[in-house]
Amino acid sequence: MKLYHFLFLLFLISARATSQNADNNRVPGQVLVQFREMPGEIESEGFIHDFRYASLSFNRKLSSAMKIWLVQFDEQLANPEKLLAEIRRHPLVSIAQFNHLVSDRELIPNDPSFSALWNLKNTGQMSGTPGADIKASYAWDITTSGITALGDTIVIAMVDGGVDLGHSDLKLWKNRDEIPYNGIDDDGNGYIDDYNGWNAYMNNGNMQQSDHGTHVAGTAAAKGNNSLGVTGVAFNTYLMPIAGSGSNEAIAVASYDYIFTMRKIYNQTAGTSGAFVVVTNSSFGIDAGNPVNYPLWSAIYDSLGSVGILNVASTANRGWDVDLMGDIPTAMTNNSIVAATNSTNTDGLNTQAAWGLNSIDLAAPGTNVYSTRQGDTYGYKTGTSMSSPHVSGAIALMYAAASESVINSYYSDPEHISLKFKQYLIAGVDTLDSFTGKTVSGGRLNVYKALNMVQNPPDFQFNPGTLSLMIAPDNSKTVTLELIPVNASNNPFEVSIPDTANWLTTDTLRGNMSNNAPYELNVTVNSAGLQEGTYRSSITVKDFFLNEHSIEVDMKVRIGVNSAFVSGSEPSMVVYPNPFRQETKLSFSLPVSSVVKFSVFGMNGKLITERDGQEFTAGSHTITTSFPELSPGMYYLRMSTPGFVRTAKLIKF
């Protein structure tokens, strides 16, 4: 009996292993082959002849640099696994594998009305354009959390007419330090009975209901994957209801004061009290208002921004240009404001929505949006009011996707990090003709791209890292400084030089690092009228994503020397793109002419490949290579010369 059980268990283990190892998602009749050397006509004919029994043929050349072909065969004539094994043993072949199906990863919630939410996933419902959505389902594959990497509970503050506190599909924030309805300010924040939020109309904690506010709240953060109703953009995030979107400016001031107070308390108590509000949402304003006449609003938004709160505002439901007509608050220039207009399910601008090339940051769905409504119900609404909560929800998700180091930076400099996130939103839109020339970004919100930028922050590097030149009096010398973009295919920048360094200039004060290629900035030093000595200054570059880096520049003026590039004080090496798929560039600087050799090692320290040494002159150089012998993975790249060694991680997709 024991032997029977043992054999049966062995059979189960074997069956499970076979199931796990099965290549279930391969494309029938296709194999990807990397050759040791790209086969010529004779070698190709010989290769096909060796597998003629499988009717094998070359289908498509995928990479000349890496010598990869897609080949096809007839599965009726040959067993796929046996054929693959024989191809791998062929003397011309380096690597062979089946071609596999690849699918975009996305999360589709189980909420029964999700199919009605074209704004989150547009499949053509309501005669829409498939794909004309904010890519929420793909963003959710990155995160659906309502908590930061360091444990902060993220809160969206909704300034509107009120909200249905009893709606079963809303996740509403509660002030746990307050005892409701006892007439006492239990937490000492200056507000009595603010357990559910604050009613600025009545100046008390009795939250009133609003159909409009309930709809907006659900769009931003209705519960998701709960088998009920609809899904919000940030569906695991808490909503702080603030009733105070109408009436007059005094009510609006009181509304924002509550939010500002709760976030300040959170910061001051290291999160033990208050609320971690990262964004406010407002769907109200003053049509044709001139910002000059509303300085107090500007001061409020600056105060909110100083503690790290972005403020998403919907623009006017008017078919006009707010740059010309004005609007409060979306025509205001405060950095903490993110202004949104209304896009349709065909990615057009709603005819009743305002625009502004200088004022309106981006578009987001706002036409026929299905969401929560008062009385624990659901329904459609249209307007720019429906656009802003998509952006508010996106910002909440960005904080959930951020790393521990980014959140730590947010603690120390909340305003700077929040403004970086605003830039990610603008840069990450889907650019569309409908919004080009009518919004700052020229596009419609894409949450997936925004989250990718949070996890892979755009930046840039200098090559070389410092500049040092020796020059004779009354001479000039120009060298090239490379600005190398990191995680950004389009990154405008500005250059500044201290006024005291009139001997130092660049050929431009602004430019754009595009297509992931280095930007060559020509730097000129001029010793005219200068005495012998060493002159020091710096070049500072600030990019679109608010990264700011400086490079030190030394000019040594010496009588009788040839004007020459002496060194970047430290030799440097930069690899880009990294990770790479096919080709990558090695950009490096040398203090003196040297023979340079590049070697690649595995993570275990074993040498895998190396390039023969080649002599390079002093200065900056860039070479392109493919490393076809490397399989996907992580490696160490070493650049060595007789005088120094530099090492960097190298990642191949």
N, C-alpha and C positions, 0 to 999 in steps of 0.2 A: 504493500500500500504506500509506504514511504517513497519507494522508487517511482511509483505512478505519479505521485504529487510532484516529485522533483522534475520528472520529464515534462509534466503539464506546465509547471512554472517556467521551465526552460523554453518551452514552445511559446508561451505568452511573451517572455522577454524578447525572444527572437522576432516574433511578429511585430511587437512594438518598435523595435529597432529598425526593422524593414520599412515600417510605415513612416517613421521619422526621416529615414534617409531617402525616401522616394522623391524623385525629381518631378513633382506633380505640376509645376507651373512652367515647364519647358514648352517652347514653340515646336510643334511637330515638324520633323524633317529639316531642322536647321542646327548648324554647329558653328560656333565662333572659333577661329583658328588664328593663333599668332605664330608666324613662321620665324625661324632663326634668321633667315635672310629672305627678303621679298623675292618670291619665285619669278623667274623670267618665263618666256614662252615655253621653252623646252621643259623646265622643271614643272610648270603648271600642267602640261600635257602628261608628264610622267606621274604626277600626283593623282590626277583624275583617273589615269589608267590603272593605278594600283588599287583604286576603289571602284572600279567599273561595275562590280557586281551589285553595288548599292545605287547605281546611276548617279554618282556624286558629281556636282558641278559647282563652279564659282558663281556666287550670286551677286556679291557687291563688295568692293574694297572699302573698308571702314576707316582705315588709318594707314597712310603711307609711312609716317614717321615710326609707328609702332608695329608695322608689318602685319596688320590684322585684316582678315577677310571673313565675310559671312559665306559659308558654303551650305549647299542643300543636298538632300538625298531622298530616296524613296523608301519610306518606312515599310512598304509592302515587300520590299526586296531584302531588307537587312534589319537585324535586331539593333535598335538604337544604342543600347549600352555596350554591346560588343563592338559595334562600329566605332563608337567614341574611344574605347580602349585601344583599338588598332590605330586610329588616327593619332592618338597621344604617343604611340610608340614609333611613329614614322620619323625617319631621320631629318626631314625638313621642318618638323613641327617643334615649337618651343612649348606652347600651351594650347589646350583645346578644351572646350566646354560646350554644353548645350546653350542655345539662345533661349532666354527666359522672358516671360511676360513681366512687365513692371507696371505697377499702378500707383497713382497718387494716393498718399495716405490722407484720410479724412475721417472725421467722426460725425456720424449722422445720429442725432438724438432720437429717442423713442417717443417724443411728445407727439400725440396724434395729429396735431395741426401743423407739424413742421413743414409738410408739403405746401402749405399755403404761404410760407415765408420766402417769397422770391428774393427778398432783400438779403437773406442769408445764404440761400442756394437757389439760383435761378436756373430752372430746367426748361424754361419756355412757358411756364404757367401764366395765365392771364394774357396770352399773346405777347409775352416778353421775349427778350433776347437771351438765349442760354448763356450763362457766364456773366451776365450783367448784375453782379452781386458783390458783396464785400469779402468773399472767400472765407467766411466764418468757419465752415466745416473743416477746412484745411488748417486754419489757425488753432482750432480745438485739438488737433493732433499734437500740437506743441504744448498747449496747456489749457485747462478749464478751471484752474485753481482760483480761489478767491483769497489766497494767502501768499505773501511774499516768501522768498527763499529763507528769510530770517524770522518768519512767523508772524508778521503783521497782518491783521485782518483788514483787507482792502475795502474801502467804503466809497460809494458814489453818492454825492449830495445832489438831490433833485429839487431845484427851486421851481415850484410850479403852483398850481392852485390847490394842491392837496393830493391825497392818495387814498385808495380803498384799503384801510388797514386789515380788513378781513379777507382780502383776495388770497385764495389758496395757492396761487401760482407766483406770488411775490415773496422774496426773501428780504424782510425789512429789518434794518438796524434798530437796536434798542440800547438805550443808555442804562446799562446795568448798575451804574452807581446811583441811580435815581429811583426812589420809590414813587410809583405813579399815584396821582390824585390825593396826596396827603397835605398839599399846600405848603410844603417845605422844600427849600433848595438843598437837598440831601448831599449833593456832591460839591457844593460851593462854587459852581461855575457861573453864578449870576442869573441862572434861569430856573424857575420853579416848575416842577413836574414835567420836565422835558424828557420823559421816558421814551416816547415815540418820535421825537424830533421837536420841531418848533413851528408854531402858528404865528407868523409875524403879523397877520391881520388882526388877530385878537390879543397878541402879546401874551400868549400862554401856551401850555403844552397840549391843549385839546386839538388834535389833528382833525381837520375837516376833509371831506371827500371831494374828489374832482375826477370827472371822467377823462378829461384831457391829461391830468397828471398821472392817472393810473395807466393810461395808454403809453405815455412817454416812459414811465418807470419800467413797464414790461419790455419795451423795445431794448432798453439798456441792459436789463438784468433779470428777466423772468426766469424762474427755475427751469433748468434743462435736464433732460434724461430722467424725468420723474413720472413719465407716462401720463402726463396731464397737460392739456392746453398747448401753449406755445413755448418758445425758447428765446431767451434774451441773448444779446451778444456776449456778455460776461455772466454766464448763467449760474455761477456759484458765488457771486459777489453781493454784498449787502448794500441796500439802498437806504439812505437817510432822507426821510421826507421833510421838506421845508415848504410850508404854505406861505406864499408871499410873492407871487409873480405878477400881480395886477395892482390896481388902485393907483399908487403914486410912488415917487422915488423913495420917500421915507420908508415905505414898506420893504422895498428892495434892499435898502441899506441895512435894515434890521435883519433881513434874511441872511445876508452874507456875513453879518457880524457873528451870528450864531455859528456858522461853519468855521469862520476864522478862529473863533474862540476855542472850539472843540479840537481843532488841529493844533493850535498852540499848546493847549493842555497836554495833548498826546506827546508832542515833542518835549515839553518840559518835564513830563513824568516818565519818560522813556517807555511810553506805551501802556502804563498801568491805568491811565484814565484818558478821557477824551475819545477821539476817533481819528483813525488813519485815513482821512479824506484825501484822495489824490486828484479828484476831479469834481467840478460842479457842472451841472447841466441846467441851462436856462433856455426856455422857449418863449421868451417875451422880450419886449423892447419898445423903442420909440421910432416909428417910421419917420424918415427924413430928418432925424435929429443930427445937429451939428456937434461933433465931439468937443468943440471949443466951449460950448455952453454947459458941459457936464464934467467939470474937473473932479468932482467928488467921486464919480464912477471910476475915473481913471485911478484915483488914489486907492480905492477899494480893490481893484484888480491887481494893482502893484503889491498891496499888502498880502493878498491871497497868494500871489506868485512867490513872495518872499519866503513863505513856509512850504513851498513845493506843490501848490495846487494849480493845476491848469483849469481853465474855465471855458467850456464849450458852449457856444451861443449859436442859435439859429438866426439866420438873417430874415429880412422882411419877406412876406408873401406878396411881393410886388414885382412886376416884370420890369425892373429898372436897375440901373447901375448905381450901387451905393457909394462908389467913389465920387460920383457926381451929385447924387441926391442926399447922401448922408444916411446914417443909421446908428442907433444906440442899442446894443453896444458893438455891433459888428463892423462899424466903420472906424472904431477906435484903434489906436496903434499899440496898445499895451502888449508886451511880449507874452503875457500869460493867457491871452484870449486866443481861442481856436474857433474861427468862424466857419459855419457850414451852410451850404445851400442844398436844394432838393433835386435829387436825380430820380429818373423814372426807371421802370423795368426794361427799358430799351437803351439805357445809358444816355438818355437825353436830359437836358435841363428842363425842369417843369416850367411851363409858360408863365405861371404865376409866381415864380421864385426869382429873387434878386440875385445879382452877381456883382463882382468887383475884382478886377485884376490885382489891385493892391490891397484889398481888404478881406476878401473871402478866401480862406485857405484851401478848402476842398469841398467836393460834393459828397453826399451820402444819400442812400435811398430815403425818400420821403413821400412817395406817391402810392396810395393804396397799400399801406402797411398794416398788417394784421397783428394785433397785440391784445394785452389785457385791457378790460374796461370795467367801469364801476359796476358794483353789484355782483362781483365774482363771475363776470362774463367776458366775452371776447368780441372784437370787431375791427373793422377797417377805419383808418383815418388818413388824411392827406394834408401835407403842409411841411414847411421847413422845420416845424416843431418835431416832426417825426425823423428828421435827418440828424439833428444834434445828438440824440441818445445813442445812435450807432457809433458815433465818434467817442462819446463818453465811455461806452462799454469797451471800445477798443483800447482806450488809455488804461482802463482798469486791468485788462488782460496783459498789457505791456509790463505792468509792475509784477504781475504773477509770473511772467516769463523771465524776468531779470535775474541775473546771478547774484550770489551773496555779495560779491565785490561791488556790483553796481548799486545794490541796495545800501551797502555801507557808505558808498559815495553820496547817495541820496540823503542819508542821515546828516552827513557833514556839510553838504552843499545842495540842499533840496531844490533851490531855484535853478541852478545850472543843469542838474540832471533832468528836471521836468522839461526844461526848454530843449534839451537834446531829444527827448521823446517827441516833442512837438515837431522837430525837424525830421525825425524818422517818419512820422505820419505824412508829412508833406512830400518827402522824397519817395515814400513807398506806395503812392497812389498808382492806379492804372491810368496812364495818360490817355486822354480821349479828346477827339476834336471838339466834342460838345462843350468842354470846359477849358480848352486851351484859349488863352486870351481873356478868360472870364473869371479865372481863379488863380491864386498864387501858385498852386501846384500844377494846374492844368489837368486835373484828373479827379477820379472817384476813389473813395476810401478802399484800401485793401488791407484788411487786418493781418492776413498771413504775412505779407511783406513787412509790415511794421514789427511784428513779433520776431521775424528773422533778423531784422536789424538790431533789435534789443539783444538777441542772443549772439549775434556776430557784429559788434559795433563797428560802423565805418570809421576809418581813421586814415592816417598817412604817415610815411617815414621819410627821413632825409637820407640821401646817399651822395657824398659821404656824410658822416655824423658831425664833423667839424671841418672848417676850412682854415688853412694856414699857408700864407704866401710870402715869398721873399722877393723884393723888388728894389730896383735902383731908384734914386730920386728922380722926379720929373718923368715917370713912366706910368704906364697903365697895363693891366693884365686882366683878361677875362677867362673865367673858368665856368664849367657847367655843374650846376647843382640839380640833382634829380629829386623830384617830389613823387614818391611812390604810393599810390592809393592802396588801401587795405579794406577789403569788403565793401567797395563802392565803385560802381561803374561810371558814376557821374558825381563829381565833387568839386564845385566851385571853391575858390580860395582867394584870400587877400594877403598881400605882403606889406610889412611895415619895417622901417629901419629907423633907429633913433636919429633925431635931428642933429645930434652932435657928431655923427659919423658922416660928414660931407665927402669923405674919401671913398665911401661905399655906396654902390648903386646896383639895381637889378634892371633887366630889360623890360620888366612889366611889374605892375603892382597888383594885378589880378589876373586870374586865368581859371582853367577848368581841367582837373584831372579826369579824363574820360576813357571809357573802354578798358578800364583796369590797366592802362599803360602809364609809364612814368612821364611826368611833365618836366621838360628840360628848362630850368630857370638859369639864365645867364647872369653871372655875378661878376661885376667889374670893380677892381680896386684901382685907385689913381693916387699916386704919390706926389702930384704936382704941388710945389710950394711947401712940402713937408720936410722937416729935419730928420736925420737918422734916428731910428728908434723903433719901438714896437707899438702898434696901434691896435686896439681891441674894440670890437663892437659885436653886434648880433643881427641876425635876420629872423624876424618872427612871421610865421605863417598861420593864419586862422582859416579853417575850412567851413563849409556850409553846416557841418554837424557840430560846430562849436568846439572842435578840437583846436588847441593852440600849442604849437611847438616852436622852439627857438633853436637856432644853430649859431655857435660861436664862430666869429671870423677874426683871425689875427693877420695883420699885415706888418711884416718886418722890412723896414726901409734901411738898406745898406748900400754904401757907395761901392761901385765896382762889381756888383753881382749881376748875373743875368736874371731877367724877370722870369720866374719859374714857379710852378706849383710845387710846393715842398711836401705837404701832407695834409690829410685830415688827421688831426693829432693822434687818432687811433684808427688803424685799418678797419674797414667795415665790410660786411657781406649781408645782402638782403636777397631773399628768394621770393619770387612772385610770378604767377599766382601760387599760393600755397595754402590749402591743398590744390593739386593740379590733376588734370585728366590726361592730357596728351603732352603738351610742351610747357616748360617753365623757364623763367629767366633768372639768371644768376647775376646780380648787380653788385659790384665790389669796387673798393678804392684801395690804392697802394701808395705808401709813402715814397717808395723808390721803385725803380724797375726791378722786376722779380720774375722768376719762373714759378708759375702757379699750377698746382695739381688739385683736382677735385676727386674725393673718394666718398663712397656711400657705404655705410655700415648698418647692419641689422640692429634691432634693439638689444640683442644679446652681445653686441660688440664685434660680430663676425663681419669681415670685409666681404662685400657683395660685388662691387664694381668700382673701377676708378678710371679717370681720364688721364691720358699722358700729359706730362707737364708742358706748359706753353708759356713763353715769355711775354709779359705785358709791361708797358711803360708806366711810369708813375702817373697817378690820376685815377679817374673813374672809368669803369668799363662795364659793359653789359653783354652777356652771351646767352644764347638760347639753346636749350638741350631738351631731350625727351625722356631719357632713361627708360627705353623700352624693355630693358631686362628686369625692371622692377615689377613685382606683383603689387596689387593694391595693398596699402598698409602704411605704417609709420617707420621712418628710418632716421639715421643721423647723416647729415651731409657735412664733410670736412673740407675746408679750403686750406691748403698748406703751402707755405713758401719757406725759403731758408731762414727767414726772420721771424715768422709768427704763424699761428694756426688759429682759424676761426671755425666754429661749429654751429650748425643750426638744425632744427628738426625739419624733416622733409616728409610730406604726406601725399600719397598718391591715391586718388579715388579708384 
